[in-house]
Amino acid sequence: MTDREVLFSGIGEIIGRRHRLSGLDPKSGTFELHDEDRTVRVTLELDLLGEYFNQLNEHDIPGSPQDARDRVRAKHIAMRIEEIFESDIYLSLLEIRLDRSADGRVSLVDRRGSARRSFPPTTTESGYWSPDRPGT
């Protein structure tokens, strides 16, 4: 395996501790991330993954010791993927992938479809709050 494949497998292992994964393929840099309501494809093209990994610096991962930097970078990438996945309240997320921006930097981007769940409505019952505690 190349170093990028090892990095990809490590990211998959980190994410797999908290989420269900399937189709983890270190050669193509893809896997599917699942919860009870959806499946999201994650594509981390290995060349872009290596470049993204190398562009992470002290600004992205402040305070990490030099000898632990690679492990922290892998955790940082896994955390960003989880943040995108977990913040999808409308269930519109279809894919998370690495892509090159207009300025040439590599970043994680998401592709979304139509919302499959509406935002929870506010209750029609009026609430009441008082700073006075009963019995005081």
C-alpha positions in Angstrom: 0.0 0.0 0.0 1.1 3.6 -0.6 1.2 6.1 2.2 -2.0 7.7 0.9 -3.8 4.3 1.1 -2.6 3.9 4.7 -3.8 7.5 5.5 -7.2 6.7 3.9 -7.6 3.5 5.9 -6.7 5.4 9.1 -9.4 8.0 8.4 -11.9 5.2 7.7 -10.9 3.5 11.0 -11.4 6.7 12.9 -14.8 7.4 11.4 -15.8 3.8 11.7 -15.5 4.0 15.5 -18.6 6.3 15.6 -20.5 5.6 12.4 -21.4 2.7 10.2 -19.2 2.4 7.0 -19.4 0.1 4.0 -17.4 -0.3 0.9 -14.2 1.0 2.3 -11.8 0.9 -0.7 -8.3 2.2 -0.1 -7.3 1.9 -3.7 -10.1 4.1 -5.0 -10.5 6.3 -1.9 -14.2 5.7 -1.4 -16.6 4.5 1.2 -20.2 5.0 2.2 -21.2 6.5 5.5 -24.6 5.4 7.0 -27.1 6.2 9.6 -30.7 5.0 9.9 -32.0 7.5 7.5 -29.4 7.8 4.7 -26.3 6.8 2.9 -23.6 9.3 1.9 -20.8 8.5 -0.4 -17.3 9.8 0.7 -14.7 10.2 -2.1 -11.2 11.1 -1.1 -9.2 10.8 -4.3 -5.8 9.6 -3.1 -3.7 12.2 -4.9 -5.9 15.0 -3.6 -5.9 13.4 -0.1 -2.1 13.5 0.0 -2.1 17.1 -1.1 -4.9 18.0 1.4 -3.0 16.2 4.2 0.2 18.1 3.4 -1.5 21.5 3.3 -2.8 21.2 6.8 -0.6 23.3 9.0 -0.5 24.8 12.5 -3.4 27.1 11.5 -5.6 24.0 11.0 -4.3 22.0 13.9 -2.8 24.4 16.5 -0.7 23.1 19.3 0.0 19.6 18.0 3.5 18.3 18.7 5.6 17.6 15.6 5.9 13.8 16.2 2.1 13.4 16.5 1.2 15.7 13.6 0.4 13.0 11.1 -2.0 11.3 13.5 -3.6 14.7 14.3 -4.0 15.5 10.6 -5.8 12.2 10.0 -8.1 12.9 13.0 -8.7 16.5 11.7 -9.8 15.2 8.3 -12.1 12.5 9.9 -13.6 15.2 12.2 -14.4 17.5 9.3 -16.1 14.6 7.4 -18.1 13.8 10.6 -19.1 17.4 11.1 -20.5 17.7 7.5 -22.4 14.4 7.9 -23.8 15.1 11.4 -24.9 18.6 10.6 -27.2 17.5 7.7 -30.5 18.1 9.4 -32.5 18.2 6.2 -31.0 14.8 5.0 -30.1 16.4 1.7 -26.4 15.3 1.8 -25.5 13.0 -1.1 -21.7 13.1 -1.2 -18.6 14.4 0.6 -15.5 14.7 -1.5 -12.1 16.4 -1.8 -12.0 19.0 -4.6 -9.8 21.7 -5.8 -11.1 25.3 -5.2 -10.6 28.2 -7.6 -7.5 29.3 -5.7 -5.9 25.9 -6.1 -6.3 24.7 -2.5 -7.8 21.3 -1.9 -10.8 21.2 0.5 -13.7 19.0 1.6 -16.9 19.9 -0.2 -20.4 18.5 -0.1 -23.0 17.8 -2.8 -26.6 18.0 -1.8 -29.9 17.1 -3.3 -33.4 18.1 -2.3 -34.3 18.1 1.4 -35.8 14.9 2.5 -36.9 16.2 5.9 -38.3 19.5 6.8 -37.0 21.5 9.8 -38.9 20.5 12.9 -41.9 22.9 13.3 -42.2 25.0 16.4 -45.0 23.8 18.7 -48.2 25.8 18.5 -48.6 25.6 22.2 -47.4 28.7 23.9 -44.8 28.2 26.6 -44.5 30.1 29.8 -41.4 30.9 31.7 -41.0 32.7 35.0 -37.9 33.5 37.0 -39.9 32.8 40.2 -39.5 29.3 41.5 -42.6 27.8 43.1 -42.4 27.7 46.8 -40.0 30.6 47.3 
